[in-house]
C-alpha cells in the first residue's frame, strides 16, 4: 500500500503533525511534540522506518521565513532544511514551505461542505483566493489563479500597519506603546497588525485598553480568558478588546481583498476562527465592507470561514500534488 507514498508535515511551536499520503489521500496522521532538530528529524525517520519504504516526496510547513531551501521555525527556534529531510527520509523530492503557503493551498480544492458562508456565493468559485488566519500570530496567504492553475505568493501580510479606526481608539493605541513599543512604526500611532490581531496580540490589546481606562498596572491575561469574558459579558474591557479585534481584523481583510481582488473568495482559517465563531458576525462583516467609494465592491466579494480539519496538512498535501505535477 505504501510503495508510492508522500509525507507531509505541519510543524507548530508546540506540536508537529505528520501525515502519510497514499494515492493523494491522507491515510494516517501522527502527532509529536516539536522538540529540537534531532528529535524532529528522528520523528521523520521513525515514520519512514515503520512504513518500510522511502517516501517519494516530503513537504514540511512551518511558521517562519524560507530561504535557500531552509526554513527558520520562529516559535520552535530551529532551522530545518530540505537536505536534512532528505537524509532523514530518503525522499527524492523535499520541500520546506511557510505555514501560510500551506494555508493558502488548503483552500485550493475546498468545497461548500467545508465552509461557513459569511457573504456571497454558497459555492466558492474558481479564482484567486485570499487566506487570513489569526492564531499565535497573524498569517496571510495568497493563492493566485492563472492559466487554469493555482500558484502561491509568499509574504508577511500580518505585519502591515494598524491604526485607530476612530477617535475613541487613539488613547488605546497610545497606551499600547507602553506594552509593545518596538512594534510601532516610528513615532506614529501605527503598529504591526499582528500585535493586536492574534492570540499573542489580543492580551496586548487588552492591556492597552486597561491602561487607557486608567488602570496603573495592567496584568497580562490569556487570549482564551479574554474572549471567554467578552462572550459572557462579564468584563467591559474584554468586550471592548473583542470588538476592536473583530472590527480591525475585518477591516484589514477588506483592505487586503481590495489589493488582491480574490474572485475565488476570502477565507478565515485557524483556531481563533474555528473556536470563536461568534466573533465573526455583523460587526466583522460591516468592517470588511467599509471601504468608502469601494464599499459596494467589498460587499460583492465572497467571504468564508474554512471548516477544514487539519488545514495545514491539507494544504501541504495540495502543495505536494501541485509540485509533483510540474
N, C-alpha and C positions, 0 to 999 in steps of 0.2 A: 504493500500500500504506500510505502514511503520511498520507493525508488526515486521518484521525482517529487521533491517537496521543497518548500521555501520556509524560512524562519523570519518572523517579523517581531520587532521589539518596541515597546513603549516604555521609555526609561524616565521615571519621575524622580524627584528628590528623595522620596521615601521608599517607593516600590517600583519594581521592574516587572512588566508583563511580557512573557514570551509566547508567541502564537505559532503553532505549526499549521502550515498552509498546504493542503493537498488538493490538487486539481482546482486551484484558485479559491478554495473554500477553507475557512477556519475549522480544523478538526480537533485541536487540543489547545488549551490555554493554561499557562502556568504563571504563578505569582511568586516573586522573590523579593527580599529586602534589597534595596540598592546600597551596596557596600562600596568598598574600594575597587579599583580597576581589576586587580587579580580575581577578586570574588565575582565580579560581573562577568569576566571572561570565562571563569570556571562554570558559571551557570549556562552560558552558551555551549561550552564544550561538553558538559554533562548531558544536556538535552540531545546533542548530536550523538553522543555515545549510546544513549538509551535507545534512540531510533535505529542506529547501526549503520547509517549511510550519511554521506556529506549532503547538506542542503545544496540545491542549485544556486540559490541566492539568499542573502540576508539583508534586511533593511532594519536599521535601528534609528528610532526617532526620539529626540530628547530636547529639552529646553536649553537652548544655547546657540551661539553662532557657529556656522560651519565654514571652515577654511581649509582648502587643500586636502580634502578627504578626512579631516579631523573635526570632531565637534567638542567644544568646551561645554560640558554639562554644568551649568552655573550652580544649581541647587545642590548637586551631588559633589561638586568641587573635584571633578576629574575630567581628563581628556580621553576620548575614545576615537580610535582611527579605524578606517576601513581595513588597513593592513592587520591591526590587532584582531579584528573579527575574522578575517580570512585565515589567520593562523590558528585561531581557536576552533573554527568550524570546518575548515577545508572547502568553504564555498567558493565557487568560481566567480560569482558576482557579489560584491558587497557595497552597501550604500549607507552613509550616515546622513540624516536629514533633520532639519529643525522640526520641533513638535507641531508648529503651526503650518509647516508644509504638509505634514501628515493630516492635520485637522482640515486643511483645505481639500486634500484628496478624499477625506472621509465623506464629502458630500457629492463626489463625482457620480455616484450611482444611486443617490438617495431617492426614495420614492415617497409618495404621500402617506404611506403607512408609518414612516419614520419621522414625521414632523408634526408639530402643532402650528397651525397657520395663525399668525398674528394679523396679517393683512395680505390681500392679493389672492393669487391662484391657489386652488386646492392642490394641484399637482405642480411641483417645482419644474418650470420649463427649462429646456436646454439653453445654455448660455453661460457667460462669465458669472462666477459666484464669489461672494464675499463671506468670510467666516470670521466671527469675533467671539472670543472666549474669555470672560473674566474668571480666573481661577486663582492660583497662587500669585500669578502675575496677570497682565492683560495681553492676550495673544491676538494677533490679526493675521489672517491668511487670505491669499487671493488665488482663485482657480480660473485661469483665463481660457476662454474657448475660442479656438481659431482653426479654420480649415478642417472642421469635423473632429478635432481632438482637444483634450484639455492639457494645459501646461500650468505650472505654478511659478509664482514670483515671490522670492523671499523678501522679508522686510521686518521692520521693528515698529509697526503701527501703534503699538501700545505705549510708545514713548513720545507721541505727538503732544502738543501743548493743550492744557486745560485751563480755562479762565472762568471767573464769575459769570453766571448767566443773568444775574440781577443784582441790584444794589444791596439787598439783604445778605448776599453771599460774600461781599467784599471783606468784611471783618473775619469771616471764616477762613478765607484764603490768606489773609494777613496772619492769622493765628497759626496757620499750618506751617509758616516759616519757622516757628519755634520748634516744631516737631520734625520736619524734614527739610532743613534749609538747603541741602545740596541738590534737591530735586527741582528747584525753581530756575526759570530761565532768566539769568542775570538778576536785575533788580526790579523785575516786573511782578505782576500778580499771577503769572502763568507758571504752572508746574506740570511735570510729566503726568499724563493721564493715568498711568498705572498707579501713581501714588494715592489716588482716591478710588480707582475703579478696579479693584482686585481684592482677593482675600487678604493680602498683605496690606493693601492701601485703605480698606474700609476702617480699620482701627485708627489709622492716621486721620482720616476724615472725622471720625467720632471725637477724637481728642481735640481737634481743631474747633469743632462745634462747642465742646465743653469750655475750652479756653475763651472762645469768643463770647460765651454766655456768662463769663465772669468767674469760672472755677479756677483757682490759682494753680493747682497742680492736678492735671487730668491723668487718671490712671489708665494704662492700656487695657483693652479688652479684646477678646477674640471676635472675629467676624461672625462666627456662628452665634455667639451670645447677643451681639448687637442686632442681628437680623431677627433672632427669636423675640427679643424685647420689642423690636419695631412691629413685628407681626401681631404680637399680643397687645400693643399699645400701652405698655407699662413704663416706657421711658421716652419722654418727649425728645431728648437728644438722639436717641436711636431712631425714632420716627423721622426726624429731620435728616439724619445720615442716610437712611434708606431711600428717602425721597430724592436727595441730591444724587445718590448713587445711580438710581434708575433713570433720572432725567438727564444727567450728564452722559451716561452710557448711551442712552437713546440718541442724544444729540451728536455724539462722536460717531456712532454708527451711521447716522444720516449723512454726516459730512463725508465720511469715507465712501459711502454709497454714491454720492454725487461725483466723487473723484473717479470711482471705478465703473460706474454705470453698469451694475451687475444684472443683466437681463435674466439670468438664471436664479436670482434670489440672494437675499442677505440672511445669514444663518447665525443664530446664537448657539454656541456649543459649550460643553463643560459642566463642572459640578455646580457652580453657583446658579446657572440657569436651570439645571436639572432639579436641584433640591429646593429652589426658591421661586417656583413658577409664579407665585403671587406678586412678585416684583414687576413682572413684565406685562402689565395691563395698560389701561388708558394713558397714565402719565408717561410711561415709557414710549408708547406709540405716538403720543402727541409731540414729545420731544424729538423723536426720529423725524416726524413730518414737518417740524417747524423750520422752514428754510426760506423765509421771505418770499421773493418772487418765484422761488423754485419749490415752494411748498406743495404745489399740485404735482410736480414731478416726483417728489418724495412719496406722496400718497399713492402714486401709481406703481411703486416698487413692491415686489413680493418679499415679505418678511416672515421668517420662520424661527421656531426653536427646534433644533435637532434632538430627536429622542433615541438616537442610536446608542446601543450599549457598546462600550469599548471603542469609542470613535477613533482613538489613537491607533489601535490595532487595525481597524477597518481602513483607516487612511494609509497606514504603512503598507497594507496588502494592495490597495489600489495603486499606490505609487509603484510597488514592485511589478505588478502586472503591466503597467504602462512602460516602465523602464526596460523590461524584457522583450517588449514588442518592437523596440527601436531597431 
